[in-house]
Amino acid sequence: MAEMIPPKERVKREQIPMPEQEPKERIYNFKEVPLGYTQEQAIYEAQRCLQCKNPKCVPGCPAEINIPQFIKKIVEEDFAGAYLEILKTDDLPAMTGRVC
């Protein structure tokens, strides 16, 4: 299972660009352009979270999602738990995923 990494290491990590459907393919279909992360990439990205003591991301979230908690669940590879954490305050997580 993945673990949270020390704060100094978190800020050094490069962000993984979101994989996207190639333009030559997407001009011929209506599929999503962003392809999403693999589980390994999602965990890597979640490990970049600073886990602030007073996170500004939560009050800044219009859906009031407990962002540090759902990110922690991803690091723990508890993807179902992360989804359930989002559902506590957000009835439309797919829409949130598009906007956020």
VEXZAMI-268800 format. One record per residue (C-alpha): residue number from 0; residue in three letters; y, x, z. Coordinates in steps of 0.05 Angstrom, whole numbers, padded with zeros to 5 digits. Example, Ala and Ser with C-alpha at 12.3 -4.5 7.8 and 13.67 -1.06 7.14 Angstrom:
<pts>
<0 'ALA' <-00090 00246 00156>>
<1 'SER' <-00021 00273 00143>>
</pts>
This chain:
<pts>
<0 'MET' <00000 00000 00000>>
<1 'ALA' <00070 00024 -00016>>
<2 'GLU' <00118 00041 00041>>
<3 'MET' <00192 00040 00051>>
<4 'ILE' <00221 00108 00037>>
<5 'PRO' <00275 00144 00077>>
<6 'PRO' <00347 00120 00062>>
<7 'LYS' <00368 00188 00033>>
<8 'GLU' <00310 00184 -00016>>
<9 'ARG' <00326 00112 -00036>>
<10 'VAL' <00395 00129 -00062>>
<11 'LYS' <00367 00187 -00104>>
<12 'ARG' <00319 00143 -00143>>
<13 'GLU' <00339 00126 -00213>>
<14 'GLN' <00337 00053 -00233>>
<15 'ILE' <00282 00035 -00282>>
<16 'PRO' <00311 00000 -00343>>
<17 'MET' <00282 -00069 -00354>>
<18 'PRO' <00232 -00066 -00412>>
<19 'GLU' <00255 -00111 -00469>>
<20 'GLN' <00225 -00140 -00531>>
<21 'GLU' <00245 -00099 -00592>>
<22 'PRO' <00302 -00128 -00634>>
<23 'LYS' <00258 -00126 -00697>>
<24 'GLU' <00208 -00172 -00661>>
<25 'ARG' <00255 -00218 -00623>>
<26 'ILE' <00294 -00240 -00684>>
<27 'TYR' <00232 -00278 -00706>>
<28 'ASN' <00214 -00314 -00641>>
<29 'PHE' <00242 -00351 -00581>>
<30 'LYS' <00205 -00310 -00528>>
<31 'GLU' <00241 -00279 -00469>>
<32 'VAL' <00277 -00215 -00486>>
<33 'PRO' <00266 -00181 -00418>>
<34 'LEU' <00192 -00168 -00410>>
<35 'GLY' <00193 -00157 -00335>>
<36 'TYR' <00169 -00100 -00293>>
<37 'THR' <00097 -00080 -00280>>
<38 'GLN' <00075 -00086 -00207>>
<39 'GLU' <00084 -00011 -00199>>
<40 'GLN' <00155 -00014 -00228>>
<41 'ALA' <00173 -00074 -00184>>
<42 'ILE' <00150 -00037 -00122>>
<43 'TYR' <00188 00026 -00143>>
<44 'GLU' <00252 -00015 -00153>>
<45 'ALA' <00242 -00052 -00087>>
<46 'GLN' <00236 00014 -00051>>
<47 'ARG' <00307 00029 -00074>>
<48 'CYS' <00334 -00026 -00028>>
<49 'LEU' <00375 00004 00028>>
<50 'GLN' <00352 -00048 00080>>
<51 'CYS' <00422 -00050 00110>>
<52 'LYS' <00430 -00071 00182>>
<53 'ASN' <00484 -00120 00161>>
<54 'PRO' <00466 -00136 00089>>
<55 'LYS' <00523 -00163 00047>>
<56 'CYS' <00476 -00186 -00007>>
<57 'VAL' <00452 -00246 00034>>
<58 'PRO' <00519 -00280 00046>>
<59 'GLY' <00538 -00260 -00026>>
<60 'CYS' <00477 -00298 -00054>>
<61 'PRO' <00495 -00369 -00075>>
<62 'ALA' <00422 -00389 -00060>>
<63 'GLU' <00425 -00356 00009>>
<64 'ILE' <00360 -00319 -00004>>
<65 'ASN' <00340 -00269 00050>>
<66 'ILE' <00341 -00213 -00002>>
<67 'PRO' <00320 -00156 00044>>
<68 'GLN' <00260 -00196 00069>>
<69 'PHE' <00234 -00214 00000>>
<70 'ILE' <00245 -00143 -00024>>
<71 'LYS' <00206 -00118 00037>>
<72 'LYS' <00149 -00164 00017>>
<73 'ILE' <00148 -00134 -00053>>
<74 'VAL' <00144 -00064 -00024>>
<75 'GLU' <00085 -00088 00018>>
<76 'GLU' <00053 -00114 -00047>>
<77 'ASP' <00056 -00185 -00018>>
<78 'PHE' <00082 -00218 -00082>>
<79 'ALA' <00061 -00288 -00060>>
<80 'GLY' <00099 -00277 00006>>
<81 'ALA' <00160 -00253 -00033>>
<82 'TYR' <00158 -00316 -00075>>
<83 'LEU' <00151 -00360 -00013>>
<84 'GLU' <00210 -00324 00018>>
<85 'ILE' <00253 -00343 -00042>>
<86 'LEU' <00228 -00415 -00039>>
<87 'LYS' <00254 -00423 00032>>
<88 'THR' <00325 -00431 00006>>
<89 'ASP' <00318 -00437 -00069>>
<90 'ASP' <00284 -00494 -00106>>
<91 'LEU' <00296 -00463 -00174>>
<92 'PRO' <00275 -00390 -00169>>
<93 'ALA' <00266 -00382 -00245>>
<94 'MET' <00340 -00401 -00254>>
<95 'THR' <00360 -00352 -00200>>
<96 'GLY' <00321 -00298 -00234>>
<97 'ARG' <00360 -00309 -00298>>
<98 'VAL' <00428 -00308 -00264>>
<99 'CYS' <00419 -00255 -00211>>
</pts>
